[in-house]
Structures are given as C-alpha cells and as structure tokens.
Amino acid sequence: MNEQSANHVMPALEGQITVTSITAGSAAAAIEIATITSSRYVTISIDDGAGTAVGAYITTARGAAPTAPSPTATSGDGRTQYYSAADMRALVFTPGDQIRVYAIGSGTHYVRQSPSGPA
C-alpha cells in the first residue's frame, strides 16, 4: 500500500459488519476477529447503540483468548492500553486474532467489526 492508497479506506458494505454486544464497565468475554469477505484487515469501533462512540481498554492475542484487561493492573498479562474512540479507528486486526475489551461506561455496548483496507 502506498501513501495515497492509505489515505482512502472503503466503508463497510451492507452485510459486512459483525456486531457483538457486551456489558460496559467490566471485561467482556473474548471476541474473535471475524473473517469478513476477503479482507486481510479488520477495524473495530465500540458504541452505546445510541450514537455515542466510547473508548476502551483492549488486550489482544493470536490463536487464543487474551487475558481480561484490567485498567488498574501494574503487573501481569491484564496490563492494558486505553484507546479512545478516535484511536480505535486507527487500529487494524487480522482475522483470527482475539480481543477482550473493557468498555468505558455502563449498560449494553456494541463492538462493531468491519473490513479495513485501501479503496
């Protein structure tokens, strides 16, 4: 991918978005990054279902479920990085990766996966 193609990313087409509901304010169960069409990369976003995107702590593993993210951990595998809603748009995952999220807020939130790549 060259610089120009990296600046143009296609939106997800109808039927190409995978949605998983989670409970915010606690670590969600592992979510496998889906194989969406033939895309090599997948991006995620998290929202409250009413148009508000939220940030989250995320842990990631390949081929296995990652440790639950622990926002206050200072040692162990649960140490994590906070990603704002805007930060998440810059992350890409590979199908088969697994993530666990600790979404900020409370109530039901939605982790949305869609293909990511140059147009």
Secondary structure, DSSP 8 states (H G I E B T S, - for coil): --HHHHT-B----TT--EEEEEEETSB---EE----TT-SEEEEEEE-SSS-B--EEEEEEESS------TT-SSSTT--EEE-HHHHTT--B-TTEEEEEEESSSEEEEEEEEEE-B-
